[in-house]
Amino acid sequence: MVLKLGIPKGSLQESTIKIFKEAGYDIKVRERNYYPSVDDPQLECMLIRAQEMARYVEGGQLDCGLTGLDWIKENRADVVEVCELTYAKQSFKPIKWVLAVKENSPYKSVKDLEGKTIATEVVNLTTDYLTSHGVKANVEFSWGTTEVKVPDLADAIVEITETGSSLRANDLKIIDTVLDTTTRFIANKKAYEDPKKRAKIDRIIMMLQSVIDAVPKVCLMLNAPEVELEAILEILPNDNPTVSHLAKGDWVDVMAVVDKGNLRDLIPKLKEHGAKSIVEMPVSKIIE
């Protein structure tokens, strides 16, 4: 059994290959080659733009692949959305397609764009959005540099943004969110009905998700007086930390997985209850 896997070429390529590598799949891309090598004989990889991925998965040229929810909807593809994998080019957060106009524009909402012109790369997605709001407008496909088309070539744009910096740099303001989108692992319906292919897909997803789940976490280890253990367990956000007795004295060793963002408040509180030898260690995977 060989599973044909589509890797998104373009903005998601580097982050996708990095996550696969951390999950245990070493994918190597050679220059000017669209067939990356992978250290798994059950996988064949192909680089395909995320914009086209869903179409080829639906058609069966690929068994599965990674693309955004936006491109599934734009292609109106009939595929299995096996799971959501929340990562993007710059962060592990959802990104947005937004409706934007010039900062000094008279348009305040989508209703104001009746009969106007909207430039975008996602024509179907934008059309469906307008229909849901009962608005008819002229939706034009944009080949790129969409931000510069307002106001001379279009009244508004629908554009993707992760940080909003490009919109602000072009003196644009967001008046609505068209879609929050994240990466999805999708599969061809027939392929997903194959028990062997489905099992392989599920194993890959388990490993990818374990990497994503570990990103905001660290493992915290510390020694503490046993008399302070109850108070320390109340401080730690982990539901069931590992606790073991040290070889000498009335001390215990505590190990817990915690959010990185909590450390600046958590560690001083632990010290107040006598904790010492506090060690922070990275977490590469979390599998529940």
Secondary structure, 3 states (H helix, E strand, C coil): CCEEEEEEECCCHHHHHHHHHHCCCCEECCCCCCCCEECCCCEEEEEEEHHHHHHHHHHCCCCEEEEEHHHHHHHCCCCEEEEEECCCCCCCCCEEEEEEEECCCCCCCHHHHCCCEEEECCHHHHHHHHHHCCCCCEEEECCCCHHHHCCCCCCEEEEEECCCHHHHHCCEEEEEEEEEECEEEEECHHHHHCHHHHHHHHHHHHHHHHHHHHCCEEEEEEEEEHHHHHHHHHHCCCCCCEEEECCCCCEEEEEEEEEHHHHHHHHHHHHHCCCEEEEEEECCCCCC
